[in-house]
Amino acid sequence: MTDKVRDQDKTHFGYKDVKPDEKEKMVAGVFHSVADSYDVMNDLMSMGVHRLWKRFTIELSAVRKGHQVLDIAGGTGDLTKQFSRLVGDTGRVVLADINESMLRVGRDRLIDQGIVGNVEYVQANAECLPFPENTFDCITIAFGLRNVTDKAEALRSMCRVLKPGGRLLVLEFSKTNNPLLTKVYDTYSFSLLPAMGKLVAGDSESYRYLAESIRKHPDQKTLEAMMKEAGFVNTTYHNMTGGIVALHKGIKP
Ligand SMILES: C[S@@+](CC[C@H](N)C(=O)[O-])C[C@H]1O[C@@H](n2cnc3c(N)ncnc32)[C@H](O)[C@@H]1O
């Protein structure tokens, strides 16, 4: 096990070292607070680019008619909505999230858009997924893993509930490798982002946590090593927007 992989055993809330149960409560507080303004802020913060990152995730998922899909940390349901169309009447999409406020906003939004019939909503922690072994053809976790307290346990849990040959896609903020881009991105994340959070959502602290949690998240190589340790094979990743975001893929053997 590398030092970087071992460092993931420590629990952080942004830059603060905290106990595991404290982190869970603090993350819950952040998402209760941002749930109602989450979609507007997502578009504002990324200038709409999160839609392109998610589109690529859907393309790489290879999800098709009849598939069973789990969108863990699914929040307001951007990926679930697309999967619901792809799996059709014979498939099923489970939108699972630990946070009831995010689940409520997601469920109301999808129902309003007529996405009904093949979507289920489950309140669940990624660390102990309440599904039988070998259930899903595909699991996605988009911008969720960095909020999870025990990431290694969550990855093992995802591996357990995937069918053999099934794929996991982890879409997450990652590490830029261009010094100029890193400088601009840091200024944006630590100055502009909390100010925007204050203006639009009346909450700068949650958006400061967002910026800090991104910096504490494992880099591309470390996350790939963690996925292998959790049991995934054929692991790969694609950097997007200069490494600001990476899409990791792994297959259950
Ligand atoms: C930034 S949002 C991402 C929502 C959605 N996937 C998207 O891409 O727009 C992160 C989500 O992770 C959820 N979350 C945090 N910790 C979790 C955990 N341990 N298990 C499941 N969901 C979790 C939060 O409640 C929140 O809805």
The ligand as a Tripos MOL2 file, in Angstrom:
@<TRIPOS>MOLECULE
LIG
   27    29     1     0     0
SMALL
NO_CHARGES

@<TRIPOS>ATOM
      1 C1        -21.7800   17.1470   -5.1590 C.3       1 LIG1
      2 S1        -23.1930   16.1410   -4.9450 S.3       1 LIG1
      3 C2        -23.2400   15.2260   -6.4670 C.3       1 LIG1
      4 C3        -24.6290   14.9370   -6.9250 C.3       1 LIG1
      5 C4        -24.7420   14.3220   -8.3210 C.3       1 LIG1
      6 N1        -24.0850   13.0360   -8.3820 N.3       1 LIG1
      7 C5        -24.1870   15.2400   -9.3850 C.2       1 LIG1
      8 O1        -23.1640   14.8840   -9.9810 O.co2     1 LIG1
      9 O2        -24.7440   16.3040   -9.6110 O.co2     1 LIG1
     10 C6        -22.5790   14.9300   -3.8140 C.3       1 LIG1
     11 C7        -23.6450   13.9960   -3.2780 C.3       1 LIG1
     12 O3        -22.9980   12.9690   -2.5120 O.3       1 LIG1
     13 C8        -23.8760   12.6150   -1.4560 C.3       1 LIG1
     14 N2        -23.1120   11.8610   -0.4460 N.ar      1 LIG1
     15 C9        -22.1730   12.3300    0.3960 C.ar      1 LIG1
     16 N3        -21.6780   11.3420    1.1670 N.ar      1 LIG1
     17 C10       -22.3200   10.2070    0.7810 C.ar      1 LIG1
     18 C11       -22.2510    8.8520    1.2030 C.ar      1 LIG1
     19 N4        -21.4120    8.4610    2.1660 N.pl3     1 LIG1
     20 N5        -23.0470    7.9550    0.6050 N.ar      1 LIG1
     21 C12       -23.9190    8.3370   -0.3680 C.ar      1 LIG1
     22 N6        -24.0350    9.6070   -0.8020 N.ar      1 LIG1
     23 C13       -23.2450   10.5390   -0.2490 C.ar      1 LIG1
     24 C14       -24.4070   13.9590   -0.9990 C.3       1 LIG1
     25 O4        -25.5450   13.8340   -0.2060 O.3       1 LIG1
     26 C15       -24.6340   14.6640   -2.3250 C.3       1 LIG1
     27 O5        -25.9380   14.4570   -2.7990 O.3       1 LIG1
@<TRIPOS>BOND
     1     1     2 1
     2     2     3 1
     3     2    10 1
     4     3     4 1
     5     4     5 1
     6     5     6 1
     7     5     7 1
     8     7     8 2
     9     7     9 1
    10    10    11 1
    11    11    12 1
    12    11    26 1
    13    12    13 1
    14    13    14 1
    15    13    24 1
    16    14    15 ar
    17    14    23 ar
    18    15    16 ar
    19    16    17 ar
    20    17    18 ar
    21    17    23 ar
    22    18    19 1
    23    18    20 ar
    24    20    21 ar
    25    21    22 ar
    26    22    23 ar
    27    24    25 1
    28    24    26 1
    29    26    27 1
@<TRIPOS>SUBSTRUCTURE
     1 LIG1         1 GROUP 0 **** ****
